[in-house]
Amino acid sequence: MPSQTQKIATTATLATPQALIQRAREMVPVLASRARQCEEARCVPAETVAELKDAGFFDVLKPKQYGGYEMDPRVFYEICMTLAEGCMSTAWIYGVIGVHNWQIALFDPRAAEDVWGKDRSVLIASTYMPKGQVQPVEGGFRFSGRWGFSSGIDHCDWVFLGGLVFNEGQPPEYRTFLVPRRDFEVVDTWHVMGLKGTGSKDVVVKDAFVPEYRTHRAVDGFAGTNPGRHVFTSDLYKLPFGQIFVRAVSSAAIGGLQGALNLFIEFAKVRVGDMGNKTAEQAPAQLAAAETALAIDEMKLVLNRNFETLMNKIRNGVPLDDVRERLHFRHQAAQVVERCARHAYQLFSACGGRGIFTDFPLYRYLLDIYAARAHYANNPEQFGRNYGGVLLGRDNTDFFI
């Protein structure tokens, strides 16, 4: 009988959105069966990453010049949410690593050639904390630092790292620096309560040289003046970086909540408690199922509506200069994980005593969603306050939109 990898590989040339999403759907039970292994190893299995590659998932947002599909971002997020129903750690690293294949099209095209010139299957990790110590030198920068939370780094040969360039008399300039494996060290610090399988370890760089063309200025991502725009001309690469990245670190939570709901429904239909009461007949269980299903639907509708709006504007040549709209979309993205956490807890509470046992995997979805809430981009308060301030006449303080 052919393996899962072989089955996916035989259909990898059929790269339609429908085919890709169906492949993700077929992987859900496989990922669920590996979830404990993934958690215990604190790393997504290499076998799983190979299957994601073979399925073409990492090609969804990649430039066609390097074998990519340049598909609508909604396909990418749908795949991410679907994979999360089986294993949220797998979906998380897919979302993070997969969006890098979009981001590199913003760089000078020489950067993409450095990464994929010899091997188009190479993956890029990241950690965008502005931790880099940057010294301008001829042709580029000397670069050092230590960063945390690099999801999926064990599977990647390059990494995007954040740093600030200080120019006299001007505000610090945030840049993303692209660094090869030979120039960084991975330090295993990943002992956490959720998203254990993401292997989001530390990255250390000691006095590496990064050429100017392997850096990207945040201001170019905001304004759409990216160095790669004359070569990577798809409408896809005209999206603001802040809009597409924040959904890469929140969408897995929607799929994780769906996975928790699927498990809860299966459990509640047949469970009879120690006191003889049927879970399916209890009001808390009924409300938990109904309210969670509605929340998932609403969050997906908003996600798809927002990217349809952005892509339609781009296709019709309408500038993306409506700051209020971008702040509105940004705040909606920031609310996702906290909303998922509330509903995951509601499901957990309706399980009674059964919910605390580790052979009942609802706890994994719960803790993974809680861990996702810790990401800087998933803090609804700070982004909500900024958006509300703008609505009330104050200046915008967030340009990562």
Buried (B, 14 or more C-beta within 10 A) or exposed (E): EEEBBEBBBEBBEEBEBEBBBBBBBBBBEBBBEBBBBBBEBBBBBEEBBBBBBBBBBBBBBBBEBBBBBBBBBBBBBBBBBBBBBBBBBBBBBBBBBBBBBBBBBBBBBBBBEBBBEEEBEBBBBBBBBBBBBBEEEEEBBEBBBBBBBBBBBBBBBBBBBBBBBEEEEEEEBBBBBBBBBEBBEBBEEBEBEBBBBBBBBBBEBEEBEBBBBBBBBBEBBBEBEBBBBEBBEBBBBBBBBBBBBBBBBBBBBBBBBBBBBBBBBEBBEEBEEEEEEEBBEBEBBBEBBEBBBEBBEEBBEBBBEBBEBBBEBBEEEEEBEEBEBBBBBBBBBBBBBBBBBBBBBBBBEBBBEBBEEEEEBBBBBBBBBBBBBBBEBBBBEEBBBBBEBBEEEEEBEBBBB
